[in-house]
Amino acid sequence: MAETRQWRLASRPTGEPTRENFDLVTVDRPEPESGEVLVKTRYQSVDPYMRGRMRDEESYAEPWAVGEPMGAAVVGEVVESEADALDEGDVVTGNLLWAEHAVADADALRRVDPDRGPVSTALGVLGMPGVTAYFGTLDVAEPQPGDTVVVSAAAGAVGSVAGQLARLSGARVVGTAGSDEKVDWLTDDLGFDEAINYDETDDLSGAMAEACPDGIDVYFDNVGGPITDAVWPLLNVRSRVAVCGQIALYNATAVPTGPRKLGKLVESRARVEGFLVGDYEGRWDEALDRLSAFVRDGRIRYRENVVEGFENAPDAFLGLFEGENVGKQLVRVGDPDE
């Protein structure tokens, strides 16, 4: 019997996860049944939302069980097919496992169109993060020409696309990021009007007010915490807040009591809306068609931070909480051309 490797959840972390929370095991390679295919992983995604699945708490995503394989979005090659819809050699993407091989229903996978871009982008700018940014920006936040838009975690896979989409809508865009390298990328390469390095800013509220002298019309929130605290007093009348993530709180052992700032919403008549990309499942082709066109003509740029080797997948995930990635964080499990 052929073998393959999986990463399993060894234990639930308290606070920030560590390598001890992950267990690499060798298992028999699964075999597809009728309607299924066996996928060999080429690229695996790691994302901040995965931290929530390590908790033993109900949320929008089911928690992982200790001792079981963890889930991940992957790009891979079909190496065995028992389904009419997919053939051996097809490159596909879908939600599978932290594994070198996984079996999936063919109906749960989507072919990767190489004409849209490199296959790795199906996990980034032309995948879940890009689609999240697309609908969160254009459907939820609705930036208008002349608006001031603030994007937190703006150098991440979602925030970098959200900010560029806001710029394409005619807005003035301010991003926050955690290093001078990221700030330079936002302003020099992606066209952000300003960017704030929150790690080097003693007075975040003052820096935000200076960057947004006319207030804030749209806030695309990936972070929460002190950055949201700095944004809140600057919300303009009829402003829109799209809540995509709260990474500042993902490793918290006790979430601060609140909210205490809702009074500002009375004054500003602001709209605050959380959203999930799964709400737009039937419209992915719309988003991917437009995003791929923007990427091809250079109106949207992207970066990928690729960690080599399946054995290093936990390090790639842990690096998200240290701010190591610029753009999309990926693990290269195999060469898509081999």
C-alpha positions in Angstrom: 0.0 0.0 0.0 1.4 3.4 -1.0 1.8 5.9 1.9 1.3 9.6 2.3 1.7 12.2 5.1 -0.8 14.3 7.0 -0.6 17.0 9.6 -3.0 16.5 12.5 -4.0 18.6 15.4 -2.0 17.2 18.3 -3.5 19.5 21.0 -5.5 22.7 21.4 -3.3 25.7 21.9 -3.7 28.2 24.8 -2.9 31.6 23.4 -0.6 31.6 20.4 -0.1 28.2 18.8 3.2 26.4 18.8 4.8 23.5 16.9 3.7 21.2 19.7 0.1 21.6 18.6 0.8 19.8 15.3 1.6 16.2 14.6 3.1 14.8 11.4 1.9 11.3 10.7 2.4 8.8 7.9 -0.7 6.9 6.7 -1.9 4.6 3.9 -2.7 6.7 0.8 -6.5 6.8 0.4 -8.2 5.4 -2.7 -11.1 7.1 -4.4 -14.5 5.5 -4.7 -17.2 6.2 -7.3 -17.6 9.9 -7.9 -14.3 10.7 -6.1 -10.8 11.6 -7.1 -7.4 11.4 -5.4 -5.6 14.7 -5.4 -1.9 15.2 -4.9 -1.3 18.5 -3.2 1.0 21.0 -5.0 0.3 24.1 -2.9 -1.4 24.3 0.5 -2.9 27.5 1.9 -2.5 28.6 5.5 -4.9 31.3 6.7 -5.6 33.3 9.9 -9.1 31.9 10.2 -7.6 28.4 10.9 -6.7 29.6 14.4 -10.4 29.6 15.2 -10.8 26.0 14.1 -8.2 25.0 16.7 -10.5 26.0 19.5 -13.2 23.7 20.9 -15.9 26.3 20.2 -18.7 26.5 17.7 -18.2 29.2 15.1 -18.9 29.6 11.4 -16.3 26.9 10.7 -16.5 23.6 12.5 -13.6 23.1 15.0 -11.0 20.5 14.1 -10.9 17.3 16.3 -7.7 16.6 18.2 -5.9 13.7 16.6 -7.6 14.2 13.2 -6.2 15.8 10.0 -6.7 19.6 9.7 -8.5 21.2 6.7 -6.9 23.5 4.1 -7.6 24.9 0.7 -5.2 23.3 -1.7 -4.2 23.3 -5.4 -3.4 19.9 -6.6 -3.3 17.4 -9.5 -5.8 14.6 -9.9 -3.7 11.4 -9.9 -6.6 8.9 -9.8 -10.2 9.5 -10.9 -13.3 7.5 -10.3 -15.5 10.4 -11.6 -16.6 11.4 -15.0 -16.2 15.1 -14.3 -12.4 15.0 -13.8 -9.6 13.3 -15.4 -6.1 12.3 -14.3 -3.8 15.2 -14.8 -6.4 17.9 -14.2 -5.3 20.7 -11.8 -8.0 21.5 -9.3 -8.6 23.5 -6.2 -10.8 22.9 -3.2 -11.0 22.5 0.6 -9.1 19.3 1.4 -6.6 18.5 4.1 -3.1 19.4 5.4 -2.0 16.3 3.5 0.2 15.3 0.6 -2.7 13.3 -0.9 -6.5 13.5 -0.2 -9.7 12.1 -1.6 -12.5 14.4 -2.5 -15.9 14.3 -4.3 -15.3 15.6 -7.8 -18.3 18.0 -7.4 -16.5 19.7 -4.5 -13.5 20.7 -6.6 -13.0 23.4 -9.2 -10.7 23.1 -12.2 -7.9 25.7 -12.2 -7.8 27.7 -15.4 -4.1 28.3 -16.2 -5.1 31.1 -18.6 -6.2 33.2 -15.5 -2.7 33.1 -13.9 -0.2 30.7 -12.3 -1.9 27.9 -10.5 -0.8 29.1 -7.1 -2.9 32.2 -7.5 -6.0 30.0 -7.1 -5.2 30.1 -3.4 -4.6 33.8 -3.3 -5.5 36.7 -5.5 -7.6 34.4 -7.8 -8.9 32.3 -4.9 -10.6 32.6 -1.6 -8.7 35.7 -0.4 -9.2 37.6 -3.6 -12.8 36.7 -3.8 -13.2 37.7 -0.1 -11.7 41.1 -0.9 -13.8 41.5 -4.0 -17.2 41.0 -2.4 -16.2 42.6 0.9 -15.1 45.7 -0.9 -17.6 46.1 -3.7 -20.7 44.5 -2.2 -20.3 45.3 1.5 -18.1 48.4 1.8 -19.2 50.1 -1.5 -16.4 52.6 -1.8 -17.3 55.7 -3.9 -15.1 58.2 -5.8 -13.5 60.6 -3.3 -14.1 58.4 -0.2 -11.3 57.8 2.3 -10.9 54.0 2.8 -8.8 52.4 5.6 -7.7 48.8 5.2 -6.2 47.0 8.2 -3.6 44.2 7.5 -3.3 45.8 4.2 -0.3 43.8 3.1 -2.0 40.5 3.6 -3.7 38.4 0.9 -7.1 39.9 1.5 -6.2 43.5 2.5 -3.8 44.1 -0.4 -6.6 43.2 -2.9 -9.3 45.1 -1.0 -7.2 48.3 -1.0 -6.4 48.1 -4.8 -10.1 47.5 -5.6 -11.0 50.6 -3.5 -8.4 52.6 -5.5 -10.0 51.3 -8.7 -13.3 52.6 -7.4 -11.8 56.1 -7.2 -11.2 56.2 -3.4 -8.3 57.5 -1.4 -6.8 54.5 0.4 -4.9 54.3 3.6 -3.4 50.9 4.8 -2.0 49.6 8.0 0.9 47.1 8.2 3.6 45.9 10.6 6.9 46.8 8.9 8.5 49.4 6.7 8.9 46.8 3.9 5.1 46.3 3.8 4.4 50.0 4.0 6.8 50.6 1.0 5.1 47.8 -0.9 1.7 49.3 -0.3 2.6 52.8 -1.3 5.3 52.2 -4.0 3.8 49.2 -5.8 0.1 48.9 -5.0 -0.8 52.6 -5.2 -2.1 53.1 -1.6 -2.1 56.9 -0.9 -0.7 56.4 2.6 0.3 53.5 4.9 0.9 53.4 8.6 3.5 51.1 10.3 1.7 50.3 13.5 4.7 48.7 15.0 6.7 51.9 14.8 3.9 54.3 15.8 3.6 55.4 19.4 0.4 57.3 18.8 -1.8 55.2 16.5 -4.8 57.4 16.9 -2.8 60.5 16.1 -1.2 58.8 13.0 -4.7 57.7 11.8 -6.1 61.2 12.2 -3.2 62.7 10.3 -3.5 60.2 7.5 -7.3 60.7 7.3 -7.8 64.5 7.8 -11.3 64.4 6.2 -12.4 61.4 8.3 -13.0 57.8 7.2 -15.8 56.7 4.8 -15.0 53.0 4.6 -13.1 50.7 7.0 -12.2 47.2 5.7 -11.4 45.5 9.0 -9.2 42.4 9.1 -7.7 43.0 12.5 -9.8 44.6 15.2 -8.1 45.6 18.4 -6.1 48.9 18.7 -6.3 49.7 15.0 -10.1 49.6 15.1 -10.0 51.7 18.2 -8.0 54.3 16.2 -10.4 54.2 13.3 -13.7 54.5 15.2 -13.7 58.2 16.3 -13.0 59.2 12.6 -16.0 57.4 11.0 -17.9 59.9 8.9 -21.7 60.1 8.5 -23.0 57.2 6.5 -19.6 55.4 6.6 -19.4 51.7 6.1 -17.4 49.1 8.1 -16.9 45.7 6.5 -15.7 43.3 9.2 -13.7 40.5 7.5 -11.5 39.3 10.4 -10.2 40.0 13.9 -6.7 38.6 13.9 -5.6 40.8 16.8 -7.9 38.7 19.0 -7.4 35.2 17.6 -4.8 34.2 20.1 -6.4 36.0 23.1 -7.2 33.9 26.1 -9.8 36.4 27.2 -11.6 38.7 24.8 -11.9 42.3 26.2 -15.4 43.1 27.4 -17.4 45.3 25.0 -18.5 46.8 22.8 -18.3 50.2 24.4 -17.9 52.3 21.2 -21.3 51.8 19.6 -22.4 55.4 20.5 -20.3 56.6 17.6 -22.7 54.7 15.3 -25.6 56.8 16.5 -23.7 60.0 15.7 -22.3 58.8 12.4 -25.2 56.6 11.3 -22.5 54.2 10.1 -23.3 50.7 8.9 -21.2 47.8 10.3 -21.5 44.5 8.5 -19.7 41.3 9.0 -19.5 38.9 6.0 -18.3 35.5 4.9 -17.0 34.6 1.5 -19.2 31.5 1.5 -22.2 33.9 1.3 -21.2 34.5 -2.3 -20.7 30.9 -3.4 -22.8 31.3 -6.6 -20.9 34.4 -7.8 -17.3 33.2 -7.7 -17.0 33.2 -11.5 -18.0 36.8 -11.6 -15.3 37.7 -9.1 -12.6 35.5 -10.7 -13.3 36.9 -14.2 -12.9 40.5 -13.1 -10.0 39.8 -10.8 -8.1 37.9 -13.4 -8.6 40.7 -15.9 -7.3 43.2 -13.4 -4.3 41.0 -12.7 -3.5 40.5 -16.5 -3.6 44.3 -17.2 -1.6 45.2 -14.1 -4.3 47.1 -12.3 -4.1 44.6 -9.4 -0.7 43.3 -8.2 0.0 40.6 -5.8 2.8 38.8 -3.9 3.1 35.3 -2.6 5.3 34.2 0.3 6.0 30.6 -0.4 7.4 28.2 2.3 9.1 25.2 0.7 8.3 21.7 2.0 5.2 20.0 3.4 7.1 19.4 6.7 7.3 23.2 7.2 3.5 23.8 6.9 3.1 24.6 10.7 5.9 27.1 10.5 4.2 28.8 7.6 1.0 29.0 9.6 2.7 30.3 12.8 4.4 32.9 10.7 1.1 34.6 10.0 0.9 35.7 13.7 4.5 37.1 13.5 3.7 39.1 10.4 6.2 37.3 8.3 4.2 37.2 5.1 3.8 39.9 2.5 0.8 38.9 0.4 -0.4 35.4 0.4 1.2 32.7 2.6 1.6 29.4 0.8 3.3 26.0 1.3 4.7 24.4 -1.8 4.2 20.7 -1.4 5.2 19.7 -4.9 6.2 21.2 -8.3 3.0 21.8 -10.3 5.0 21.0 -13.5 6.6 17.7 -12.4 
